[in-house]
Amino acid sequence: MKNKMSDLRNHLFVQMERLNDETLTGKRLLIEIKRAQALTYLAREIIASSNLVLKGRIAVDDSISGSIILPPTLDE
């Protein structure tokens, strides 16, 4: 499976369209709200995970290029 962030955005917009359906009432509306809450939770986790990977790659790139600046030690 090769999901991309654009796929996540598409899923979120589809869910938003479902919630905007004015014919949804009662139990069907509650089901869509629960589905939207679950999708929101998963989206946040995916974004947080992607952010962590990005920060790790930036740190590795900075250390390889020598542009990383370390804070001074207590001895200095």
PDB file with one MODEL, atoms N, CA, C and O in Angstrom:
MODEL        1
ATOM      1  N   MET A   1       0.845  -1.170   0.000  1.00  0.00           N
ATOM      2  CA  MET A   1       0.000   0.000   0.000  1.00  0.00           C
ATOM      3  C   MET A   1       0.897   1.243   0.000  1.00  0.00           C
ATOM      4  O   MET A   1       1.815   1.347   0.813  1.00  0.00           O
ATOM      5  N   LYS A   2       0.634   2.169  -0.899  1.00  0.00           N
ATOM      6  CA  LYS A   2       1.454   3.376  -1.051  1.00  0.00           C
ATOM      7  C   LYS A   2       0.580   4.612  -0.873  1.00  0.00           C
ATOM      8  O   LYS A   2       0.308   5.331  -1.834  1.00  0.00           O
ATOM      9  N   ASN A   3       0.149   4.853   0.343  1.00  0.00           N
ATOM     10  CA  ASN A   3      -0.658   6.038   0.610  1.00  0.00           C
ATOM     11  C   ASN A   3       0.224   7.268   0.720  1.00  0.00           C
ATOM     12  O   ASN A   3       1.363   7.189   1.181  1.00  0.00           O
ATOM     13  N   LYS A   4      -0.309   8.403   0.296  1.00  0.00           N
ATOM     14  CA  LYS A   4       0.409   9.667   0.337  1.00  0.00           C
ATOM     15  C   LYS A   4      -0.409  10.664   1.143  1.00  0.00           C
ATOM     16  O   LYS A   4      -1.583  10.431   1.432  1.00  0.00           O
ATOM     17  N   MET A   5       0.222  11.778   1.503  1.00  0.00           N
ATOM     18  CA  MET A   5      -0.488  12.812   2.238  1.00  0.00           C
ATOM     19  C   MET A   5      -1.650  13.357   1.410  1.00  0.00           C
ATOM     20  O   MET A   5      -2.671  13.761   1.968  1.00  0.00           O
ATOM     21  N   SER A   6      -1.506  13.370   0.098  1.00  0.00           N
ATOM     22  CA  SER A   6      -2.613  13.829  -0.752  1.00  0.00           C
ATOM     23  C   SER A   6      -3.811  12.888  -0.625  1.00  0.00           C
ATOM     24  O   SER A   6      -4.955  13.332  -0.719  1.00  0.00           O
ATOM     25  N   ASP A   7      -3.563  11.596  -0.413  1.00  0.00           N
ATOM     26  CA  ASP A   7      -4.656  10.645  -0.193  1.00  0.00           C
ATOM     27  C   ASP A   7      -5.386  10.965   1.110  1.00  0.00           C
ATOM     28  O   ASP A   7      -6.613  10.895   1.181  1.00  0.00           O
ATOM     29  N   LEU A   8      -4.618  11.315   2.132  1.00  0.00           N
ATOM     30  CA  LEU A   8      -5.219  11.678   3.415  1.00  0.00           C
ATOM     31  C   LEU A   8      -6.104  12.909   3.255  1.00  0.00           C
ATOM     32  O   LEU A   8      -7.229  12.944   3.755  1.00  0.00           O
ATOM     33  N   ARG A   9      -5.589  13.913   2.557  1.00  0.00           N
ATOM     34  CA  ARG A   9      -6.393  15.120   2.317  1.00  0.00           C
ATOM     35  C   ARG A   9      -7.682  14.773   1.586  1.00  0.00           C
ATOM     36  O   ARG A   9      -8.751  15.281   1.924  1.00  0.00           O
ATOM     37  N   ASN A  10      -7.578  13.907   0.582  1.00  0.00           N
ATOM     38  CA  ASN A  10      -8.775  13.506  -0.170  1.00  0.00           C
ATOM     39  C   ASN A  10      -9.793  12.824   0.738  1.00  0.00           C
ATOM     40  O   ASN A  10     -10.989  13.102   0.645  1.00  0.00           O
ATOM     41  N   HIS A  11      -9.332  11.941   1.607  1.00  0.00           N
ATOM     42  CA  HIS A  11     -10.241  11.260   2.540  1.00  0.00           C
ATOM     43  C   HIS A  11     -10.930  12.263   3.466  1.00  0.00           C
ATOM     44  O   HIS A  11     -12.124  12.153   3.747  1.00  0.00           O
ATOM     45  N   LEU A  12     -10.160  13.236   3.932  1.00  0.00           N
ATOM     46  CA  LEU A  12     -10.737  14.246   4.825  1.00  0.00           C
ATOM     47  C   LEU A  12     -11.794  15.087   4.115  1.00  0.00           C
ATOM     48  O   LEU A  12     -12.831  15.404   4.697  1.00  0.00           O
ATOM     49  N   PHE A  13     -11.536  15.447   2.860  1.00  0.00           N
ATOM     50  CA  PHE A  13     -12.530  16.220   2.115  1.00  0.00           C
ATOM     51  C   PHE A  13     -13.776  15.390   1.807  1.00  0.00           C
ATOM     52  O   PHE A  13     -14.893  15.907   1.840  1.00  0.00           O
ATOM     53  N   VAL A  14     -13.588  14.124   1.511  1.00  0.00           N
ATOM     54  CA  VAL A  14     -14.749  13.246   1.281  1.00  0.00           C
ATOM     55  C   VAL A  14     -15.587  13.152   2.547  1.00  0.00           C
ATOM     56  O   VAL A  14     -16.815  13.209   2.491  1.00  0.00           O
ATOM     57  N   GLN A  15     -14.921  13.008   3.690  1.00  0.00           N
ATOM     58  CA  GLN A  15     -15.653  12.934   4.949  1.00  0.00           C
ATOM     59  C   GLN A  15     -16.386  14.243   5.228  1.00  0.00           C
ATOM     60  O   GLN A  15     -17.512  14.231   5.725  1.00  0.00           O
ATOM     61  N   MET A  16     -15.762  15.351   4.914  1.00  0.00           N
ATOM     62  CA  MET A  16     -16.404  16.646   5.101  1.00  0.00           C
ATOM     63  C   MET A  16     -17.666  16.747   4.235  1.00  0.00           C
ATOM     64  O   MET A  16     -18.684  17.279   4.678  1.00  0.00           O
ATOM     65  N   GLU A  17     -17.597  16.244   3.022  1.00  0.00           N
ATOM     66  CA  GLU A  17     -18.766  16.248   2.147  1.00  0.00           C
ATOM     67  C   GLU A  17     -19.883  15.369   2.718  1.00  0.00           C
ATOM     68  O   GLU A  17     -21.060  15.722   2.647  1.00  0.00           O
ATOM     69  N   ARG A  18     -19.501  14.223   3.283  1.00  0.00           N
ATOM     70  CA  ARG A  18     -20.513  13.353   3.907  1.00  0.00           C
ATOM     71  C   ARG A  18     -21.214  14.063   5.056  1.00  0.00           C
ATOM     72  O   ARG A  18     -22.435  13.990   5.189  1.00  0.00           O
ATOM     73  N   LEU A  19     -20.436  14.750   5.883  1.00  0.00           N
ATOM     74  CA  LEU A  19     -21.019  15.460   7.019  1.00  0.00           C
ATOM     75  C   LEU A  19     -21.893  16.632   6.569  1.00  0.00           C
ATOM     76  O   LEU A  19     -22.800  17.044   7.291  1.00  0.00           O
ATOM     77  N   ASN A  20     -21.626  17.154   5.405  1.00  0.00           N
ATOM     78  CA  ASN A  20     -22.394  18.282   4.876  1.00  0.00           C
ATOM     79  C   ASN A  20     -23.697  17.839   4.217  1.00  0.00           C
ATOM     80  O   ASN A  20     -24.492  18.681   3.799  1.00  0.00           O
ATOM     81  N   ASP A  21     -23.923  16.554   4.120  1.00  0.00           N
ATOM     82  CA  ASP A  21     -25.145  16.007   3.509  1.00  0.00           C
ATOM     83  C   ASP A  21     -26.336  16.303   4.421  1.00  0.00           C
ATOM     84  O   ASP A  21     -26.465  15.721   5.498  1.00  0.00           O
ATOM     85  N   GLU A  22     -27.198  17.206   3.979  1.00  0.00           N
ATOM     86  CA  GLU A  22     -28.325  17.643   4.798  1.00  0.00           C
ATOM     87  C   GLU A  22     -29.422  16.585   4.928  1.00  0.00           C
ATOM     88  O   GLU A  22     -30.341  16.738   5.732  1.00  0.00           O
ATOM     89  N   THR A  23     -29.325  15.520   4.144  1.00  0.00           N
ATOM     90  CA  THR A  23     -30.327  14.454   4.276  1.00  0.00           C
ATOM     91  C   THR A  23     -29.994  13.499   5.412  1.00  0.00           C
ATOM     92  O   THR A  23     -30.830  12.683   5.801  1.00  0.00           O
ATOM     93  N   LEU A  24     -28.780  13.593   5.948  1.00  0.00           N
ATOM     94  CA  LEU A  24     -28.403  12.734   7.070  1.00  0.00           C
ATOM     95  C   LEU A  24     -29.088  13.211   8.345  1.00  0.00           C
ATOM     96  O   LEU A  24     -28.990  14.378   8.727  1.00  0.00           O
ATOM     97  N   THR A  25     -29.765  12.303   8.977  1.00  0.00           N
ATOM     98  CA  THR A  25     -30.425  12.630  10.246  1.00  0.00           C
ATOM     99  C   THR A  25     -30.343  11.429  11.171  1.00  0.00           C
ATOM    100  O   THR A  25     -30.047  10.312  10.747  1.00  0.00           O
ATOM    101  N   GLY A  26     -30.606  11.680  12.418  1.00  0.00           N
ATOM    102  CA  GLY A  26     -30.706  10.610  13.404  1.00  0.00           C
ATOM    103  C   GLY A  26     -29.491   9.715  13.474  1.00  0.00           C
ATOM    104  O   GLY A  26     -28.356  10.176  13.594  1.00  0.00           O
ATOM    105  N   LYS A  27     -29.760   8.412  13.395  1.00  0.00           N
ATOM    106  CA  LYS A  27     -28.706   7.413  13.567  1.00  0.00           C
ATOM    107  C   LYS A  27     -27.649   7.498  12.469  1.00  0.00           C
ATOM    108  O   LYS A  27     -26.460   7.330  12.738  1.00  0.00           O
ATOM    109  N   ARG A  28     -28.079   7.759  11.230  1.00  0.00           N
ATOM    110  CA  ARG A  28     -27.110   7.863  10.123  1.00  0.00           C
ATOM    111  C   ARG A  28     -26.154   9.035  10.337  1.00  0.00           C
ATOM    112  O   ARG A  28     -24.965   8.935  10.033  1.00  0.00           O
ATOM    113  N   LEU A  29     -26.672  10.141  10.859  1.00  0.00           N
ATOM    114  CA  LEU A  29     -25.826  11.297  11.137  1.00  0.00           C
ATOM    115  C   LEU A  29     -24.843  10.985  12.260  1.00  0.00           C
ATOM    116  O   LEU A  29     -23.670  11.353  12.181  1.00  0.00           O
ATOM    117  N   LEU A  30     -25.313  10.313  13.295  1.00  0.00           N
ATOM    118  CA  LEU A  30     -24.428   9.934  14.401  1.00  0.00           C
ATOM    119  C   LEU A  30     -23.314   8.998  13.936  1.00  0.00           C
ATOM    120  O   LEU A  30     -22.173   9.110  14.384  1.00  0.00           O
ATOM    121  N   ILE A  31     -23.647   8.089  13.048  1.00  0.00           N
ATOM    122  CA  ILE A  31     -22.637   7.172  12.492  1.00  0.00           C
ATOM    123  C   ILE A  31     -21.575   7.960  11.734  1.00  0.00           C
ATOM    124  O   ILE A  31     -20.384   7.684  11.879  1.00  0.00           O
ATOM    125  N   GLU A  32     -21.989   8.939  10.926  1.00  0.00           N
ATOM    126  CA  GLU A  32     -21.022   9.750  10.172  1.00  0.00           C
ATOM    127  C   GLU A  32     -20.170  10.600  11.097  1.00  0.00           C
ATOM    128  O   GLU A  32     -18.982  10.799  10.843  1.00  0.00           O
ATOM    129  N   ILE A  33     -20.772  11.105  12.172  1.00  0.00           N
ATOM    130  CA  ILE A  33     -19.999  11.890  13.138  1.00  0.00           C
ATOM    131  C   ILE A  33     -18.938  11.022  13.792  1.00  0.00           C
ATOM    132  O   ILE A  33     -17.795  11.453  13.947  1.00  0.00           O
ATOM    133  N   LYS A  34     -19.299   9.805  14.178  1.00  0.00           N
ATOM    134  CA  LYS A  34     -18.322   8.872  14.774  1.00  0.00           C
ATOM    135  C   LYS A  34     -17.221   8.537  13.770  1.00  0.00           C
ATOM    136  O   LYS A  34     -16.044   8.467  14.124  1.00  0.00           O
ATOM    137  N   ARG A  35     -17.613   8.333  12.531  1.00  0.00           N
ATOM    138  CA  ARG A  35     -16.634   8.028  11.485  1.00  0.00           C
ATOM    139  C   ARG A  35     -15.678   9.211  11.308  1.00  0.00           C
ATOM    140  O   ARG A  35     -14.471   9.018  11.168  1.00  0.00           O
ATOM    141  N   ALA A  36     -16.210  10.416  11.315  1.00  0.00           N
ATOM    142  CA  ALA A  36     -15.386  11.618  11.165  1.00  0.00           C
ATOM    143  C   ALA A  36     -14.426  11.764  12.346  1.00  0.00           C
ATOM    144  O   ALA A  36     -13.271  12.150  12.166  1.00  0.00           O
ATOM    145  N   GLN A  37     -14.902  11.457  13.549  1.00  0.00           N
ATOM    146  CA  GLN A  37     -14.027  11.529  14.725  1.00  0.00           C
ATOM    147  C   GLN A  37     -12.885  10.526  14.617  1.00  0.00           C
ATOM    148  O   GLN A  37     -11.744  10.845  14.948  1.00  0.00           O
ATOM    149  N   ALA A  38     -13.185   9.327  14.161  1.00  0.00           N
ATOM    150  CA  ALA A  38     -12.145   8.307  13.996  1.00  0.00           C
ATOM    151  C   ALA A  38     -11.146   8.725  12.921  1.00  0.00           C
ATOM    152  O   ALA A  38      -9.937   8.566  13.091  1.00  0.00           O
ATOM    153  N   LEU A  39     -11.650   9.252  11.831  1.00  0.00           N
ATOM    154  CA  LEU A  39     -10.776   9.691  10.748  1.00  0.00           C
ATOM    155  C   LEU A  39      -9.891  10.854  11.197  1.00  0.00           C
ATOM    156  O   LEU A  39      -8.716  10.918  10.838  1.00  0.00           O
ATOM    157  N   THR A  40     -10.450  11.758  11.971  1.00  0.00           N
ATOM    158  CA  THR A  40      -9.679  12.883  12.505  1.00  0.00           C
ATOM    159  C   THR A  40      -8.557  12.386  13.408  1.00  0.00           C
ATOM    160  O   THR A  40      -7.427  12.866  13.318  1.00  0.00           O
ATOM    161  N   TYR A  41      -8.862  11.432  14.271  1.00  0.00           N
ATOM    162  CA  TYR A  41      -7.850  10.867  15.162  1.00  0.00           C
ATOM    163  C   TYR A  41      -6.719  10.231  14.346  1.00  0.00           C
ATOM    164  O   TYR A  41      -5.541  10.480  14.605  1.00  0.00           O
ATOM    165  N   LEU A  42      -7.083   9.419  13.372  1.00  0.00           N
ATOM    166  CA  LEU A  42      -6.071   8.757  12.541  1.00  0.00           C
ATOM    167  C   LEU A  42      -5.247   9.775  11.762  1.00  0.00           C
ATOM    168  O   LEU A  42      -4.030   9.628  11.644  1.00  0.00           O
ATOM    169  N   ALA A  43      -5.897  10.806  11.229  1.00  0.00           N
ATOM    170  CA  ALA A  43      -5.189  11.832  10.465  1.00  0.00           C
ATOM    171  C   ALA A  43      -4.165  12.529  11.346  1.00  0.00           C
ATOM    172  O   ALA A  43      -3.041  12.775  10.908  1.00  0.00           O
ATOM    173  N   ARG A  44      -4.535  12.851  12.582  1.00  0.00           N
ATOM    174  CA  ARG A  44      -3.596  13.499  13.500  1.00  0.00           C
ATOM    175  C   ARG A  44      -2.389  12.600  13.771  1.00  0.00           C
ATOM    176  O   ARG A  44      -1.255  13.077  13.809  1.00  0.00           O
ATOM    177  N   GLU A  45      -2.628  11.318  13.958  1.00  0.00           N
ATOM    178  CA  GLU A  45      -1.525  10.386  14.214  1.00  0.00           C
ATOM    179  C   GLU A  45      -0.614  10.264  12.998  1.00  0.00           C
ATOM    180  O   GLU A  45       0.608  10.219  13.139  1.00  0.00           O
ATOM    181  N   ILE A  46      -1.197  10.211  11.817  1.00  0.00           N
ATOM    182  CA  ILE A  46      -0.397  10.112  10.589  1.00  0.00           C
ATOM    183  C   ILE A  46       0.440  11.366  10.413  1.00  0.00           C
ATOM    184  O   ILE A  46       1.620  11.282  10.070  1.00  0.00           O
ATOM    185  N   ILE A  47      -0.157  12.528  10.645  1.00  0.00           N
ATOM    186  CA  ILE A  47       0.563  13.788  10.500  1.00  0.00           C
ATOM    187  C   ILE A  47       1.681  13.890  11.540  1.00  0.00           C
ATOM    188  O   ILE A  47       2.788  14.316  11.212  1.00  0.00           O
ATOM    189  N   ALA A  48       1.408  13.508  12.778  1.00  0.00           N
ATOM    190  CA  ALA A  48       2.435  13.540  13.821  1.00  0.00           C
ATOM    191  C   ALA A  48       3.589  12.604  13.475  1.00  0.00           C
ATOM    192  O   ALA A  48       4.754  12.953  13.663  1.00  0.00           O
ATOM    193  N   SER A  49       3.270  11.436  12.977  1.00  0.00           N
ATOM    194  CA  SER A  49       4.305  10.476  12.589  1.00  0.00           C
ATOM    195  C   SER A  49       5.138  11.020  11.431  1.00  0.00           C
ATOM    196  O   SER A  49       6.364  10.905  11.439  1.00  0.00           O
ATOM    197  N   SER A  50       4.485  11.601  10.452  1.00  0.00           N
ATOM    198  CA  SER A  50       5.200  12.180   9.310  1.00  0.00           C
ATOM    199  C   SER A  50       6.082  13.333   9.746  1.00  0.00           C
ATOM    200  O   SER A  50       7.193  13.496   9.242  1.00  0.00           O
ATOM    201  N   ASN A  51       5.591  14.137  10.682  1.00  0.00           N
ATOM    202  CA  ASN A  51       6.370  15.255  11.200  1.00  0.00           C
ATOM    203  C   ASN A  51       7.629  14.758  11.912  1.00  0.00           C
ATOM    204  O   ASN A  51       8.700  15.350  11.774  1.00  0.00           O
ATOM    205  N   LEU A  52       7.497  13.681  12.666  1.00  0.00           N
ATOM    206  CA  LEU A  52       8.649  13.106  13.354  1.00  0.00           C
ATOM    207  C   LEU A  52       9.685  12.600  12.355  1.00  0.00           C
ATOM    208  O   LEU A  52      10.883  12.815  12.541  1.00  0.00           O
ATOM    209  N   VAL A  53       9.234  11.934  11.308  1.00  0.00           N
ATOM    210  CA  VAL A  53      10.152  11.447  10.269  1.00  0.00           C
ATOM    211  C   VAL A  53      10.862  12.627   9.611  1.00  0.00           C
ATOM    212  O   VAL A  53      12.071  12.581   9.381  1.00  0.00           O
ATOM    213  N   LEU A  54      10.113  13.677   9.313  1.00  0.00           N
ATOM    214  CA  LEU A  54      10.706  14.859   8.687  1.00  0.00           C
ATOM    215  C   LEU A  54      11.761  15.491   9.589  1.00  0.00           C
ATOM    216  O   LEU A  54      12.845  15.839   9.120  1.00  0.00           O
ATOM    217  N   LYS A  55      11.460  15.641  10.867  1.00  0.00           N
ATOM    218  CA  LYS A  55      12.431  16.211  11.806  1.00  0.00           C
ATOM    219  C   LYS A  55      13.683  15.343  11.888  1.00  0.00           C
ATOM    220  O   LYS A  55      14.794  15.866  11.970  1.00  0.00           O
ATOM    221  N   GLY A  56      13.511  14.027  11.866  1.00  0.00           N
ATOM    222  CA  GLY A  56      14.658  13.129  11.886  1.00  0.00           C
ATOM    223  C   GLY A  56      15.518  13.290  10.652  1.00  0.00           C
ATOM    224  O   GLY A  56      16.746  13.310  10.743  1.00  0.00           O
ATOM    225  N   ARG A  57      14.882  13.403   9.500  1.00  0.00           N
ATOM    226  CA  ARG A  57      15.649  13.586   8.254  1.00  0.00           C
ATOM    227  C   ARG A  57      16.384  14.918   8.244  1.00  0.00           C
ATOM    228  O   ARG A  57      17.520  15.005   7.779  1.00  0.00           O
ATOM    229  N   ILE A  58      15.733  15.951   8.757  1.00  0.00           N
ATOM    230  CA  ILE A  58      16.385  17.260   8.831  1.00  0.00           C
ATOM    231  C   ILE A  58      17.597  17.182   9.754  1.00  0.00           C
ATOM    232  O   ILE A  58      18.653  17.729   9.435  1.00  0.00           O
ATOM    233  N   ALA A  59      17.458  16.512  10.889  1.00  0.00           N
ATOM    234  CA  ALA A  59      18.572  16.377  11.831  1.00  0.00           C
ATOM    235  C   ALA A  59      19.730  15.617  11.194  1.00  0.00           C
ATOM    236  O   ALA A  59      20.886  16.005  11.359  1.00  0.00           O
ATOM    237  N   VAL A  60      19.439  14.553  10.477  1.00  0.00           N
ATOM    238  CA  VAL A  60      20.492  13.779   9.814  1.00  0.00           C
ATOM    239  C   VAL A  60      21.166  14.629   8.748  1.00  0.00           C
ATOM    240  O   VAL A  60      22.394  14.653   8.657  1.00  0.00           O
ATOM    241  N   ASP A  61      20.371  15.330   7.937  1.00  0.00           N
ATOM    242  CA  ASP A  61      20.944  16.188   6.903  1.00  0.00           C
ATOM    243  C   ASP A  61      21.820  17.282   7.505  1.00  0.00           C
ATOM    244  O   ASP A  61      22.892  17.581   6.979  1.00  0.00           O
ATOM    245  N   ASP A  62      21.367  17.879   8.609  1.00  0.00           N
ATOM    246  CA  ASP A  62      22.149  18.929   9.262  1.00  0.00           C
ATOM    247  C   ASP A  62      23.462  18.384   9.797  1.00  0.00           C
ATOM    248  O   ASP A  62      24.497  19.043   9.698  1.00  0.00           O
ATOM    249  N   SER A  63      23.426  17.175  10.367  1.00  0.00           N
ATOM    250  CA  SER A  63      24.660  16.617  10.927  1.00  0.00           C
ATOM    251  C   SER A  63      25.627  16.209   9.826  1.00  0.00           C
ATOM    252  O   SER A  63      26.843  16.297  10.002  1.00  0.00           O
ATOM    253  N   ILE A  64      25.099  15.767   8.700  1.00  0.00           N
ATOM    254  CA  ILE A  64      25.970  15.388   7.577  1.00  0.00           C
ATOM    255  C   ILE A  64      26.605  16.625   6.954  1.00  0.00           C
ATOM    256  O   ILE A  64      27.785  16.609   6.604  1.00  0.00           O
ATOM    257  N   SER A  65      25.831  17.692   6.815  1.00  0.00           N
ATOM    258  CA  SER A  65      26.355  18.906   6.172  1.00  0.00           C
ATOM    259  C   SER A  65      27.216  19.737   7.119  1.00  0.00           C
ATOM    260  O   SER A  65      27.886  20.676   6.690  1.00  0.00           O
ATOM    261  N   GLY A  66      27.197  19.397   8.389  1.00  0.00           N
ATOM    262  CA  GLY A  66      27.995  20.133   9.364  1.00  0.00           C
ATOM    263  C   GLY A  66      27.352  21.435   9.799  1.00  0.00           C
ATOM    264  O   GLY A  66      27.998  22.254  10.453  1.00  0.00           O
ATOM    265  N   SER A  67      26.100  21.638   9.450  1.00  0.00           N
ATOM    266  CA  SER A  67      25.456  22.904   9.799  1.00  0.00           C
ATOM    267  C   SER A  67      24.726  22.852  11.133  1.00  0.00           C
ATOM    268  O   SER A  67      24.058  23.808  11.526  1.00  0.00           O
ATOM    269  N   ILE A  68      24.860  21.734  11.818  1.00  0.00           N
ATOM    270  CA  ILE A  68      24.204  21.624  13.125  1.00  0.00           C
ATOM    271  C   ILE A  68      24.989  22.445  14.141  1.00  0.00           C
ATOM    272  O   ILE A  68      26.218  22.382  14.193  1.00  0.00           O
ATOM    273  N   ILE A  69      24.277  23.202  14.933  1.00  0.00           N
ATOM    274  CA  ILE A  69      24.916  24.040  15.960  1.00  0.00           C
ATOM    275  C   ILE A  69      24.488  23.501  17.316  1.00  0.00           C
ATOM    276  O   ILE A  69      23.305  23.506  17.653  1.00  0.00           O
ATOM    277  N   LEU A  70      25.452  23.044  18.077  1.00  0.00           N
ATOM    278  CA  LEU A  70      25.165  22.497  19.396  1.00  0.00           C
ATOM    279  C   LEU A  70      25.210  23.605  20.427  1.00  0.00           C
ATOM    280  O   LEU A  70      25.994  24.545  20.290  1.00  0.00           O
ATOM    281  N   PRO A  71      24.380  23.511  21.464  1.00  0.00           N
ATOM    282  CA  PRO A  71      24.417  24.525  22.510  1.00  0.00           C
ATOM    283  C   PRO A  71      25.737  24.408  23.279  1.00  0.00           C
ATOM    284  O   PRO A  71      26.346  23.340  23.322  1.00  0.00           O
ATOM    285  N   PRO A  72      26.165  25.506  23.879  1.00  0.00           N
ATOM    286  CA  PRO A  72      27.422  25.448  24.654  1.00  0.00           C
ATOM    287  C   PRO A  72      27.273  24.543  25.865  1.00  0.00           C
ATOM    288  O   PRO A  72      26.185  24.407  26.425  1.00  0.00           O
ATOM    289  N   THR A  73      28.369  23.931  26.259  1.00  0.00           N
ATOM    290  CA  THR A  73      28.363  23.084  27.448  1.00  0.00           C
ATOM    291  C   THR A  73      28.567  23.939  28.679  1.00  0.00           C
ATOM    292  O   THR A  73      28.874  25.126  28.571  1.00  0.00           O
ATOM    293  N   LEU A  74      28.401  23.351  29.838  1.00  0.00           N
ATOM    294  CA  LEU A  74      28.587  24.094  31.082  1.00  0.00           C
ATOM    295  C   LEU A  74      30.043  24.466  31.316  1.00  0.00           C
ATOM    296  O   LEU A  74      30.328  25.398  32.068  1.00  0.00           O
ATOM    297  N   ASP A  75      30.983  23.740  30.674  1.00  0.00           N
ATOM    298  CA  ASP A  75      32.410  24.014  30.838  1.00  0.00           C
ATOM    299  C   ASP A  75      32.829  25.305  30.144  1.00  0.00           C
ATOM    300  O   ASP A  75      33.838  25.903  30.518  1.00  0.00           O
ATOM    301  N   GLU A  76      32.097  25.729  29.170  1.00  0.00           N
ATOM    302  CA  GLU A  76      32.501  26.890  28.357  1.00  0.00           C
ATOM    303  C   GLU A  76      32.072  28.180  28.970  1.00  0.00           C
ATOM    304  O   GLU A  76      32.334  29.245  28.412  1.00  0.00           O
TER     305      GLU A  76
ENDMDL
END
